[in-house]
Amino acid sequence: MRVTVVVAVLAWAVSVNALTVNTNQLKKKEFGMVGIDALMNLVQAVKEAVGAGTDSPQQEIIDLLKDKGYSDKAIAGILGNIELETGGTFDYQQKEKGKGEGYGLFQFDPGGMLPYYNKYLEESGMSDSAVAQIDFMDKVAKGEITYFDGERDAPILGGGNVNKLQESFNKDNVAEIAKDFNKIFEKGKMETEYGKRDELAEKNYSLYF
């Protein structure tokens, strides 16, 4: 699957003249440094062509999740969900299109996590940002954001779901992580007109890792 995605991306990038690699360099090689350098230039050009540059919002999200200790596959699973939720913008200020009121990387909504997120911003003193939204997600996923259920402070995902999500992040299957993240955290449709969460996760894994 990863090979297929990479080949498709390469073909697309070439078709729109996004790459300017001197192919004569590749012929000089015998797998020497010139050929390797040209190949690396090709890979970097493809990444930049699809918004995977070092200054992209995707890379910022990746770096934030890496700093929190998430594995490459867990990051790709989360990133696939973010891509679908934001319609590919990866914009932390993304508003839901149509009649919905979803907002941000994870499309927090007023009837769900948005009130908890706003309370988190107030209590932490943080401003709304990709940093704040990723930090909030991480704390929710670890059971650190709670509500009073009438008897005690309980994780807003539910204790069982926190454990399931943490176990999922350790899986070796990117598509399964993406599905679990949606089922437990996002609670949205697996597929929209934009795409499928699991396939987007696998695509992002191919692009970034």
Sequence and secondary structure as in RCSB ss.txt:
>XXXX:A:sequence
MRVTVVVAVLAWAVSVNALTVNTNQLKKKEFGMVGIDALMNLVQAVKEAVGAGTDSPQQEIIDLLKDKGYSDKAI
AGILGNIELETGGTFDYQQKEKGKGEGYGLFQFDPGGMLPYYNKYLEESGMSDSAVAQIDFMDKVAKGEITYFDG
ERDAPILGGGNVNKLQESFNKDNVAEIAKDFNKIFEKGKMETEYGKRDELAEKNYSLYF
>XXXX:A:secstr
 HHHHHHHHHHHHHHTT     HHHHHT SS HHHHHHHHHHHHHHHHHTT STTSHHHHHHHHHHHTT  HHHH
HHHHHHHHHHHTT   TT B STT   BTTTTB TTTTHHHHHHHHHHHT  SSHHHHHHHHHHHHTT SEEE S
SSEEETT HHHHHHHHHHTT S HHHHHHHHIIIII   SB SS BHHHHHHHHHHHH 
